[in-house]
Amino acid sequence: MAPEQLSTEVAPLVRGLTYEEMPVGQVFRTARRTVTETDLVNFVTWGGFTEPLFWDASHAADGGYTGRLVPGALTYCLAEGLVLQTNVLHGTGLAFLHMELTVRRPVYVGDTLYAVVETIGSRPSGKPGRGVVTSRVTVRNQRDEDVLVYTPVRLIRGRDYEAPAP
């Protein structure tokens, strides 16, 4: 087989799920990831999170925090990355439509996070070949404590999805 034929004749190793493959009640867990000082510094610098809670350990301690506090936005980003690394949406995700987010407890540098993803809504969209899937993503630390919960609503390809004509 010639190399130029590989992309069209060899099935991909990774394929995300269609919305039909995401029924209500489906649950899976991601891999784990430890939050590092480098993660905190890079995120705070990149995003402009110049709040003293994240830069000044004594200020955070005055607020009752017991370590290097991590912004909820970073916790969300790390969790979303863990979800995407499962490849559940690889090639099937079309759009991120909406989200609600609740921070349940602080996350600190050194905490190890993972996410539990449960499908809580799945329906066809108004256009053929697409569906709207709502999930509850519960982010937990190394003690299995819920630290953050968010509910993304996504547009996902269906089995019969056809790309729009150019």
C-alpha positions as CSV (number, residue, x, y, z in Angstrom):
1,M,0.0,0.0,0.0
2,A,1.4,3.4,-1.0
3,P,1.8,6.0,1.9
4,E,-0.5,8.5,0.2
5,Q,-3.3,6.0,0.5
6,L,-3.0,5.5,4.3
7,S,-5.1,8.5,5.3
8,T,-8.1,7.3,3.3
9,E,-7.8,3.6,3.6
10,V,-6.7,3.0,7.2
11,A,-9.2,3.5,10.0
12,P,-8.2,6.0,12.7
13,L,-7.1,4.5,16.0
14,V,-9.0,7.2,17.9
15,R,-12.6,8.1,17.3
16,G,-14.9,10.0,19.6
17,L,-18.4,9.0,20.4
18,T,-21.4,10.2,18.5
19,Y,-24.3,11.7,20.5
20,E,-26.2,8.4,20.0
21,E,-23.3,6.7,21.9
22,M,-23.7,9.1,24.8
23,P,-27.0,7.9,26.5
24,V,-28.3,9.5,29.7
25,G,-26.7,7.7,32.6
26,Q,-23.4,6.9,30.9
27,V,-20.5,7.5,33.4
28,F,-16.7,7.3,32.9
29,R,-13.6,8.5,34.8
30,T,-10.6,10.3,33.4
31,A,-7.0,9.8,34.2
32,R,-5.5,11.7,37.2
33,R,-3.2,14.8,37.1
34,T,-1.2,16.5,39.9
35,V,-1.4,20.3,39.9
36,T,2.2,21.8,40.0
37,E,3.6,25.1,41.0
38,T,4.6,25.5,37.4
39,D,0.9,25.0,36.3
40,L,-0.2,27.7,38.8
41,V,2.5,30.3,37.8
42,N,2.0,29.7,34.0
43,F,-1.8,30.0,34.3
44,V,-1.8,33.0,36.5
45,T,0.7,34.8,34.4
46,W,-0.9,33.8,31.0
47,G,-4.4,34.6,32.1
48,G,-3.6,37.8,34.1
49,F,-5.0,36.3,37.4
50,T,-3.0,38.8,39.5
51,E,-5.2,38.4,42.5
52,P,-3.0,38.2,45.7
53,L,-4.8,34.9,46.6
54,F,-2.7,33.2,43.9
55,W,0.5,35.2,44.2
56,D,0.9,35.9,47.9
57,A,0.9,32.8,50.2
58,S,0.6,35.0,53.4
59,H,-2.4,36.8,51.9
60,A,-4.1,33.4,51.1
61,A,-3.2,32.2,54.7
62,D,-4.9,35.3,56.1
63,G,-8.0,34.1,54.2
64,G,-7.8,30.7,55.9
65,Y,-6.2,28.8,53.0
66,T,-3.6,26.2,53.9
67,G,-1.5,26.1,50.8
68,R,-0.8,27.5,47.3
69,L,-4.3,28.2,46.2
70,V,-5.3,27.3,42.6
71,P,-7.9,29.4,40.7
72,G,-11.2,27.7,40.0
73,A,-10.6,28.6,36.3
74,L,-7.4,26.6,36.3
75,T,-9.1,23.6,38.0
76,Y,-11.8,23.8,35.3
77,C,-9.2,23.9,32.5
78,L,-7.3,21.0,33.9
79,A,-10.5,18.9,34.2
80,E,-11.6,19.8,30.7
81,G,-8.2,18.8,29.4
82,L,-8.5,15.4,31.2
83,V,-11.9,14.9,29.6
84,L,-10.5,15.7,26.1
85,Q,-7.5,13.4,26.7
86,T,-10.0,10.5,26.9
87,N,-10.7,11.1,23.2
88,V,-14.5,10.9,23.9
89,L,-15.0,14.0,21.6
90,H,-12.1,13.3,19.1
91,G,-13.5,14.1,15.7
92,T,-17.1,14.2,16.9
93,G,-17.3,17.4,18.9
94,L,-18.8,20.3,17.0
95,A,-19.3,23.1,19.5
96,F,-19.3,24.0,23.2
97,L,-22.7,25.7,23.7
98,H,-23.1,26.5,27.4
99,M,-21.9,25.7,30.9
100,E,-22.7,26.1,34.6
101,L,-19.9,25.8,37.1
102,T,-19.8,25.5,40.9
103,V,-16.6,25.5,43.0
104,R,-17.1,23.1,46.0
105,R,-13.7,23.4,47.8
106,P,-10.3,24.8,47.4
107,V,-7.6,23.2,45.2
108,Y,-4.0,23.6,46.1
109,V,-0.7,23.0,44.3
110,G,0.1,19.3,44.9
111,D,-3.5,18.1,44.7
112,T,-4.1,15.3,42.3
113,L,-7.3,15.8,40.3
114,Y,-9.5,13.5,38.1
115,A,-13.0,13.9,36.7
116,V,-16.1,11.8,36.7
117,V,-18.3,12.5,33.6
118,E,-22.0,11.6,33.6
119,T,-24.3,12.1,30.6
120,I,-27.4,13.8,32.0
121,G,-29.0,14.8,28.7
122,S,-28.8,13.6,25.1
123,R,-31.1,14.5,22.2
124,P,-31.1,15.2,18.5
125,S,-30.5,18.8,17.6
126,G,-32.6,20.8,15.1
127,K,-30.3,19.9,12.2
128,P,-29.9,16.3,11.0
129,G,-26.8,14.4,12.0
130,R,-26.2,16.3,15.2
131,G,-27.1,16.0,18.8
132,V,-27.0,18.1,22.0
133,V,-25.3,16.4,24.9
134,T,-25.3,17.7,28.5
135,S,-22.8,16.2,31.0
136,R,-22.2,16.7,34.7
137,V,-18.4,16.7,35.2
138,T,-17.4,16.3,38.9
139,V,-13.8,17.1,39.6
140,R,-12.4,15.3,42.6
141,N,-9.1,15.5,44.5
142,Q,-6.8,12.7,45.8
143,R,-9.1,12.3,48.8
144,D,-12.1,11.7,46.5
145,E,-13.6,15.1,47.6
146,D,-15.6,17.0,45.0
147,V,-13.8,20.2,44.3
148,L,-15.6,21.6,41.3
149,V,-18.7,20.6,39.2
150,Y,-19.6,21.9,35.8
151,T,-22.3,21.0,33.3
152,P,-21.2,21.5,29.7
153,V,-23.7,21.4,26.9
154,R,-22.1,20.4,23.6
155,L,-23.1,19.9,20.0
156,I,-21.9,16.4,18.9
157,R,-21.9,14.7,15.5
158,G,-24.4,11.9,15.0
159,R,-23.9,8.6,13.2
160,D,-25.3,10.1,10.0
161,Y,-23.5,13.5,10.2
162,E,-22.6,15.0,6.8
163,A,-20.2,17.9,6.6
164,P,-21.7,21.0,5.0
165,A,-20.9,21.6,1.4
166,P,-18.3,24.3,0.8
